[in-house]
Amino acid sequence: MSISFDLKNNIFSLNKLNLPTRYYYFNEEENYVKLLSIGEGIFPKDRLKTNISLVNSTCIVTTESATKVYPSKKEFGINYININLKNSNFEFLNDELILYKNSKLLQILRIKADENSTFFYSDILTQGRSYEHFDFDSMLVRNKFYCKEKLEYFENFNVQGSDLKNYIQRHKNKNYIYLKIYIKIKQNGHFLNTLHKSGFDSFCYTKSKEMIIGSISSDNMIIVKKKQKELWSLYRKELEKREFNLGKQ
């Protein structure tokens, strides 16, 4: 199950598509791709691969709906996303990730951006289905971000659902929905000040100040989605772009 596409000089080209992956492509205002699956979600042994390459282009990508990860006794479902950017702007807004009870997921994300490229990438993690509370088994995350051919930021962790549940209970934290944002923009210093002035105090630089990262938590998905949209709007304003309607209301 995979999809591979590229845009060169804003001309879209589909290189590979395997069921049950599907997509919608729009270009009325900007290049916009919705990713979806005709299946129920990610099952054990599933290998989802998304490869995106942009050259002298701009593209917005989103998911059609929440990503559901189903139970497994042994095998991990794998979601691999590889993005290469050259003199381009890329904006990826994921819907929520729902890890069912006893599920196992390995997520591998690679973003490589040259000095003239910018990106906005967001992820949302929930507690699971409404009647579950971090009852998933394991979630392994291997996220790497390269700026100007150098590794700028690396996330490498393995979280157990039971450990996360215990942590939240010990700290009496009612927030169980997590939004994570990764940003590369040409004027990082100016944009970080903009975020702080807008009340997003949890955002900071990565090691060489080539990126900005931050997270937000809440007990309400509507609030999380609102914050995601607000941050994205600030990003687009910084790039002197108009607000964009994803058509998902």
C-alpha positions, 0 to 999 in steps of 0.5 A: 500500500503506497503512493508516490508523487512529485511536483516539478515547477508545480506540475503534478506527476503520480509515480506509483499507487497501490491499493488501498491507498487513494488520493484526490488532487486539486489545483484550483488555488494551490496544489492540494492533495488529500490522502485516503485509504479505502480500507478500514485503517492500518492492520498488523503487517501493513506497510504504508509508504508515502513518497513526496518530492517537490522541486520549485513547487508548493503543495498542501497535503492532508488526510481525509479522516483519522488514521485508525490502527487496529489490534495486533498480537505480534506484528507492527503496522508501519507508516513510512513517510518520505518527503524531499523538498528543493526550493519548495514549500510543503504543508502537511496537516494530519488528522488524528491518530487513533490507536486501538486497544492492543495495537502496535505502530511504527511511524517513520518520517523523513523530511529533507529540505534545502536552504530555500525550502519551507515546511509545516508538518503536524501530527495529532495523537489521541487516547484511542477510541472514546471508551479506551484510554491509551490501551494501545500496546506500543508506538515507535516513532523515528522522525528525522528532519534534514536541513541543508543536508544535515540532520537538524532534529531527530525523534526516536522513542518507544512509548507504551500505552500503559506507561503513558496512561500511568504518567497521566494518572500520576500527574493528574493531567486531564489533557489526553490529546496531543498536537505536535508541530514542526516548522521550517521557515526562512525567518525563524527568529521573527516567526518564533517571536510571532508564535510567542506573542500569539500565546504559543509559548511552548515553541522553541528552536531545534539545535541549529535554529533551522527549525521550530518545534512545539506541542499543545495538549487538550482534552477537547479535539475541537480545541486542538483542531482550532489551534492547529488551524490557527498555527497554520494560518500564522505560518501562511501569513508569514509566507504572505499566503491567503488562508486556504480552505481544506474543504473538511468542515 
